[in-house]
Amino acid sequence: MANALVSIQILPTTPGGQSVLPYVDRAIDIIKEAGVPYRVAPLETTMEGDLQELLAVVARMSEAMADLGCPSVISQVKIYYNPENGASMDRLLENYPDGQ
């Protein structure tokens, strides 16, 4: 059972002032490659899983931005950690089935 939710908004400084969208797409690809449940929202993406595993994904995202030539990156991270009862996006959103 997952014990954490981690939401991340990644803000890379792009080479030459390029659009951040391809870089954000790469960051989301890293989440997909990790194989953890996730949901993309307009301003952040939320992942569900083991806290240490999710923090490693955050680290890989930052490293990927550097590999793509970004001189710096800001990652705004929110963590919900519940080791006793687990953490679930579905459970937290059960009262909002239509996202409203």
N, C-alpha and C positions, 0 to 999 in steps of 0.2 A: 504494500500500500504506500502511496506517495505521502511524504511527510511535509512537503513544502510546495508553495506556489511562488514563482519568481517572475515578476514583470520587469521588462527592460525596454527602455527607449535609448537607442544608440544614435549619437550625434557626431559623426566623423567630420573632421576638417578635411575637405577633399582637395586633391591636387588641382591647382589652377582654378579653384572655385567651381568645379563641376557640380552637377546635380547630385544630391545625396541618395537619390532613389536606387541607382544600381548597387550602391554600397549597402543600403538597408536590405535590398533583395538578397545580397550575399549573406548578410547576417541571419536572415530568416532561413536561408538554405542550410546554414550551420545548425540551426535548431532542428530542421527536418532531418539532417544527417544524424543527429544525436538520437533520434527515434523516441523522443519524449512527447507526450501529449502537449499541444500548444494551441493557442488562439491568437490570431492577428487582429488587432483593433487599430483604429486610425492613428493613435499616438503612442502605442506600446504593444508589445507582444507578451503574453503570459504563458509560462511553461509550468508543467506539473511533474513532480518527481522527487527523487532524493535530493536533499539540499546540497550536498557536496557535488553530486553529478551536475546539478543545474548551475552551480557556481563555476564549475569547470567549463560549461558551455559558454557562460559569460566571458570567461577568460579567452576561450578560442575565438569568440567574436571580435574582441579587441585585437588579438594577434592577427586576425585576418585583415582587419582594417589597415594595420601597419604593413602587412605583406602587399596590400593593394596600393601602397604609396601614400596613405593618409599620414600627415605629420603628427596628428593627435586625434584622440577620440574621447568624448564624454559619454559615459553610460549612466543613465539614471535608473536605479534599480530599487524595486520594492520587493520585500520578502514577507511572506506569510508562512510561519513555521509552526506546525502542530504535531510534535512527535507522538503524543498519546492517542489522539483521535484521527490523525491523518488530515490531509489537505486535498480538497477536490474542487475544481472549477465548477463542475456540475452541481455539487451540493451548495456552493455559495451563490449560484445563479438560479437555483430551482424556482424561486419566486418570480423570475423574469424570463419565461420561456421564449418570448419574442424579442428579447434584448431591449425591452423598454421598461 
